[in-house]
Amino acid sequence: MSFSNFEIETGNDKYLKINPGDVVQFHILSKEPIKVANHWINKKKYECNGKSCAHCDEGDKPKKGWKIKVFERKDKVMKEYEFGPQVAAQIRNIAEILAENQQTVEDIDLRIKREGSGMETEYFVNQVPKKELVPEALLKQ
């Protein structure tokens, strides 16, 4: 699976969190997105274990999404970013356009703006020129 064909938030420093009104810029470090499924119970995230998942047995459907490693430009550190179908579709569209020009998401940075909250949340993903080189040590992880 690559970024041009993949199928259509947490709160510590390890994770990239985008709050309402925030604009973040990052460079994707992952070679491809990883599928994830999580249950959100009382605003707490629980990873879905699939067939043996107690939350699924109780009737709670997991929210499916993707996870990637990114180099977050503001803090200049590697973080994990989890996102759903709205962001996935926009990243895929950008990757398809880049592929037409023999480029990949490795050639650019992404800037994401979040507006609204809850069911009214919208994300706007744009490509921007790569701001600066990513530290070589992070590219090998």
N, C-alpha and C positions, 0 to 999 in steps of 0.2 A: 504494500500500500504506500502511496506517495501523497504529497499534499495536493496534487492536481486531480486525484481520483478518490479521496476518502469519502465514505458514505456520510450522506447527510441524514471555589472561593473560600478559600479558607483564610484565617487571620494571622498567621505568623510570618516571619521574614523568609521562610523557606518557599512560600507561595506568593505568586503575584495576585494581588487583590485589586480590583478596579471598583472604586466606590462611585455612587452617582455624581456626575459632574467631572469626574477624573478623566484625564487624557494621559495614557502611558505609551511609551515607545520602547520597543524591544526588538531583539534579533533572535530568530529561531535557531536553536542549537540542535534539536532533535532531527534525525534523518527522516522520521515519519511519526505521525501521531499514534498514540496508544489509546485504545478504547477503554473506557472506564464506566462503571455503573455504581451509583451511590444512593443510599437512602438518606433522607433528611428528616430527622425526627427531633422536634423541639429545637430547631435551628442548629442541630449537631449532625455532622456528617458521619455515616457508617458505610464502609465499603461493602458492596454486595458480594456474597460468596457464591452466587449462582444457585445450584440445586440444593445445597445444604444451608441456605440462608434463612435464618429465623424471621427476619423482617418480611421476606417474601411470603413465608408460610403464614404470617399474620395478615397478609393481603396488601402490604405496602409495596407499590410498584417502584422500582428504582428509577432514578433519572439517569439517562445514559448521556455520555459525552466523550470527550477526548482530553488527553493530557500530553503536554510537551514541555521540554526544557527550553528556557529562554534566557538571554542576557538582557536584564532590565537596565536601560540606559541611565535612569536617574540615580539609582543606587550603585550602579556598576558592579552588579553581582548576578550570579546564576540563580534563577528561581524556577519553580514549576508553575505552569499555568493550566488550569482546567477550564474548559469551555463547552458550551452546548451547541445545538444545531444552528442557531442564528449566527454565531461567530464562525462556525465551521464552514457554512455556505459562503461567507464572504472571503475567508482565507482560500477556499477552493477556487473561487472565481479569480482571485488575484493570481494564484498559482497557474491556472489555465492560461491567463493572459501572458504571464511570464514565459510559459513553455512555448508559446507561439514565437517568442523572440530568443529561444534557446537559453532562457534564464530560469532560475529557481528561486525559492524564498531565501536561499542562502546569499543571494545577490543584493537583497534589500533589507530594510527594517520595516516593521509594521507599527502603525500608530492606531490605538483603539481608544475611542471615546465612549463613555457610558452615560446615558441619559435616562432619568426615571428610576423607579424601583418597583419591586414586586412584579406583578403581571404586566406592568406598563414599562418594563425595562427595555431599552433599545441600545444596541451596540453598533458603532460605526467604525469599520476597519478600513484603513487606507495604507497603501504602500508609500514609503518615503525612501529617499536615497540612504544607503547605509551611512550612519553618522560617523563612525570611527571603527577601527579594527577591534574585534573581540579578542581578549587575551588568549594567546595560543593554548595555555593550560586548560581553559574551559572547552575549547574545541575538541580536545581529546577525551573528554568525559563521556 
